[in-house]
Every structure is written in C-alpha cells, then in structure tokens.
Amino acid sequence: MKSISKSRLLDIAFIIFIIVLILVPSVRVPVVSTLQRGLLFTGIFNADSETVEDTESFSYKLRVQDTTGAYINIADLRGQVLFINIWATWCPPCMAEMPEIAKLYNELGNEVAFLMLSVDKDRMKAKEWVAKQQYPVPVYFLEQLSPELAYEAIPTTWIIDQEGKIVFRHSGMAQYNTSDFRDFLRSL
C-alpha cells in the first residue's frame, strides 16, 4: 500500500473544502461574505460618488412590518432622510456590507431613518441573525414595494432626501461607512 504524500493530502482537503463551500449554504454564506467584507475595505466598492442623475419623487407607498409584526406607515417618515436597503441572510454581499451599515447607523441613526428591508422568507431567521450579530439596525419585512424602488439584485440601497426625492441608488454591495458618504447624508 502506498503512503499518501502531504501535498496530496492537502490537495484532497482543499477539494473537499471547495465541495463543502459550494454545497453547504451555512458554510458558503459566511465564508464568501467574509471575503467580500475584506474587499469592501479596499475602497473599490465605496458608494460615495454615485448619485441619481434624474431624481424622481418617492411615493412613500411602501408597506413594511417590523420584527414584532406591526405595520409601519412609511408616510410618517416624510421630511426625514431615508436609508433604504434590501437584503437577505442568504446573500453574501448583504452580509458583507451589514457590519459597516450597522456602524453608520450607530453614528447617524438619530439623523437618518434606516429601513433595512429583509426579503427572507423565514422572517425569524433574519430577526435572529441580526440579534446574534448584535447589529442595532432596525429590521423590517417587505409587504409591498413602492414602484420606484423596483430592484433587480440584492443588496440594493436607496437614499431619499428630506423633500422626498430619490437622490441615490446602488445595486450590489458597497461601503457606506465612509466620511464622504456620511457627509453626503448629512448634507441632505
């Protein structure tokens, strides 16, 4: 019987790791989101330079529930700057950007209304994940989406200014917790 070399064992272990990474979501999502979180810190994915060219009005026709099941009237938030983010626990880019969004919320949560809209089918999973991570962001569940907030990918983020204009939209992960983006939010 032949003995297997250390390099061959490493090759086999690497192949098994890749197979597990591909087939097991509970392993894949945290691993991929951690790698993507590292990419956010490179500055390549900073969101501070993107704004909507032709601003459109936000209709406030958004129906959401909070984690207790109560419906929230988004129209009550007129006159406030809104940070709206569509996310899910099964989405690695969503998980990658969430820690920095939580830090942004800690700094600007009194100045900006954060609507972190989970599209998870299992609402309890989203609620428990945010609690486990100790993210202070308020989680809501989407019941009905405003037509102007149609999205093709998650995460997608919009910023609505105090006059109700959509002034920012970004699809895909981004680094929002930058001094430029904080200044942008404060200027609204």
C-alpha positions as CSV (number, residue, x, y, z in Angstrom):
1,M,0.0,0.0,0.0
2,K,1.3,3.4,-1.0
3,S,1.6,6.2,1.5
4,I,-0.1,9.4,0.5
5,S,2.2,12.5,0.5
6,K,1.4,15.6,2.5
7,S,0.9,17.6,-0.7
8,R,-1.6,15.1,-2.0
9,L,-3.5,15.2,1.4
10,L,-3.6,19.0,1.1
11,D,-5.0,18.7,-2.4
12,I,-7.7,16.3,-1.2
13,A,-8.5,18.5,1.8
14,F,-8.7,21.6,-0.5
15,I,-11.1,19.8,-2.9
16,I,-13.3,18.7,0.0
17,F,-13.4,22.2,1.3
18,I,-14.4,23.6,-2.1
19,I,-17.2,21.0,-2.4
20,V,-18.5,21.8,1.1
21,L,-18.3,25.5,0.3
22,I,-20.3,25.0,-2.9
23,L,-22.9,22.6,-1.5
24,V,-23.5,23.8,2.1
25,P,-25.1,27.3,2.3
26,S,-24.4,27.5,6.1
27,V,-20.7,27.4,5.3
28,R,-20.7,29.2,1.9
29,V,-22.5,32.4,3.0
30,P,-20.3,33.3,5.9
31,V,-17.1,32.4,4.1
32,V,-18.0,34.3,0.9
33,S,-19.3,37.3,2.9
34,T,-16.1,37.5,4.9
35,L,-14.0,37.5,1.7
36,Q,-16.3,40.2,0.3
37,R,-16.1,42.2,3.5
38,G,-12.3,42.3,3.0
39,L,-12.9,43.7,-0.5
40,L,-15.1,46.5,1.0
41,F,-12.1,47.8,2.9
42,T,-10.0,48.2,-0.2
43,G,-12.1,51.2,-1.2
44,I,-13.0,49.8,-4.6
45,F,-16.7,49.5,-3.5
46,N,-17.1,52.9,-1.9
47,A,-20.6,54.3,-2.6
48,D,-19.8,57.9,-2.0
49,S,-19.6,59.0,-5.6
50,E,-22.8,57.6,-7.0
51,T,-26.0,59.7,-7.1
52,V,-29.1,59.5,-9.2
53,E,-28.8,61.8,-12.3
54,D,-32.6,62.5,-12.7
55,T,-34.1,62.5,-9.3
56,E,-37.6,61.2,-9.0
57,S,-40.1,61.5,-6.2
58,F,-40.5,58.8,-3.7
59,S,-44.2,57.9,-3.3
60,Y,-44.0,56.6,0.2
61,K,-46.2,53.6,-0.9
62,L,-44.1,51.1,0.9
63,R,-45.7,48.7,3.3
64,V,-43.4,47.0,5.8
65,Q,-43.7,45.1,9.1
66,D,-41.3,45.4,12.0
67,T,-40.0,42.4,13.8
68,T,-43.0,42.3,16.2
69,G,-45.4,42.1,13.3
70,A,-46.6,45.7,13.5
71,Y,-47.1,47.5,10.2
72,I,-45.1,50.7,9.8
73,N,-46.6,53.7,7.9
74,I,-43.7,54.9,5.8
75,A,-45.6,58.2,5.1
76,D,-44.9,59.1,8.7
77,L,-41.2,59.4,7.8
78,R,-41.8,62.2,5.3
79,G,-39.4,65.1,5.9
80,Q,-36.6,62.7,7.1
81,V,-33.6,61.4,5.1
82,L,-34.2,57.7,4.5
83,F,-31.6,55.0,4.0
84,I,-33.4,52.0,2.4
85,N,-31.6,48.7,2.0
86,I,-33.0,45.5,0.6
87,W,-31.1,42.5,2.0
88,A,-31.3,38.8,3.0
89,T,-29.5,36.4,5.3
90,W,-28.7,34.0,2.3
91,C,-27.0,36.9,0.4
92,P,-23.2,37.0,0.9
93,P,-22.8,40.6,-0.3
94,C,-25.6,41.7,2.0
95,M,-23.8,40.1,5.0
96,A,-20.5,41.7,3.9
97,E,-21.9,45.2,4.0
98,M,-24.1,44.8,7.1
99,P,-21.3,45.4,9.7
100,E,-20.4,48.8,8.2
101,I,-24.1,49.8,7.8
102,A,-24.5,49.0,11.5
103,K,-21.6,51.3,12.3
104,L,-23.2,54.0,10.0
105,Y,-26.5,53.5,11.9
106,N,-24.7,53.9,15.2
107,E,-23.4,57.3,14.1
108,L,-26.3,58.6,12.1
109,G,-29.3,56.7,13.4
110,N,-30.7,59.9,15.0
111,E,-30.3,61.9,11.8
112,V,-31.3,59.4,9.2
113,A,-34.2,56.8,9.2
114,F,-32.8,53.4,8.4
115,L,-35.1,50.9,6.7
116,M,-33.3,47.6,6.5
117,L,-35.8,45.5,4.5
118,S,-35.3,41.8,4.7
119,V,-36.6,39.7,1.8
120,D,-36.0,36.4,3.8
121,K,-38.9,34.0,3.6
122,D,-38.1,32.9,7.1
123,R,-38.5,36.2,9.0
124,M,-37.4,34.7,12.3
125,K,-34.1,33.7,10.7
126,A,-33.5,37.3,9.7
127,K,-34.5,38.6,13.1
128,E,-32.3,36.1,14.9
129,W,-29.3,36.7,12.7
130,V,-29.3,40.5,13.3
131,A,-29.7,39.9,17.0
132,K,-26.9,37.3,17.1
133,Q,-24.6,39.6,15.3
134,Q,-25.6,42.4,17.7
135,Y,-26.4,44.8,14.9
136,P,-28.5,47.7,16.2
137,V,-30.2,48.3,12.9
138,P,-34.0,48.1,12.7
139,V,-35.2,45.2,10.6
140,Y,-38.3,45.4,8.6
141,F,-40.0,42.9,6.3
142,L,-41.3,44.0,2.9
143,E,-45.0,43.6,2.4
144,Q,-45.5,45.9,-0.7
145,L,-42.8,47.7,-2.6
146,S,-43.1,51.3,-4.0
147,P,-42.9,51.1,-7.8
148,E,-39.9,53.4,-7.9
149,L,-37.9,51.0,-5.7
150,A,-38.0,48.1,-8.1
151,Y,-34.8,46.2,-7.8
152,E,-33.0,43.5,-9.9
153,A,-30.4,42.4,-7.3
154,I,-29.8,42.5,-3.6
155,P,-28.4,44.3,-1.8
156,T,-29.9,47.4,-3.3
157,T,-29.8,50.7,-1.4
158,W,-31.6,54.0,-2.0
159,I,-31.3,57.4,-0.3
160,I,-34.4,59.6,-0.1
161,D,-33.8,63.2,0.8
162,Q,-36.0,65.4,3.1
163,E,-38.0,66.6,0.1
164,G,-38.9,63.0,-0.9
165,K,-36.5,62.8,-3.9
166,I,-34.6,59.6,-4.6
167,V,-31.0,61.1,-4.7
168,F,-29.0,57.8,-4.6
169,R,-29.4,54.3,-5.8
170,H,-26.8,51.5,-5.7
171,S,-27.3,47.8,-6.6
172,G,-24.7,45.4,-5.2
173,M,-22.5,45.6,-2.1
174,A,-21.0,48.9,-1.2
175,Q,-19.1,50.5,1.6
176,Y,-21.4,53.2,3.0
177,N,-19.5,53.9,6.2
178,T,-17.1,56.4,4.7
179,S,-16.5,60.1,5.7
180,D,-17.6,61.2,2.2
181,F,-20.9,59.2,2.4
182,R,-21.6,60.4,5.9
183,D,-21.1,64.0,4.7
184,F,-23.4,63.3,1.8
185,L,-26.1,62.0,4.1
186,R,-25.7,64.9,6.5
187,S,-25.9,67.4,3.6
188,L,-29.4,66.2,2.7
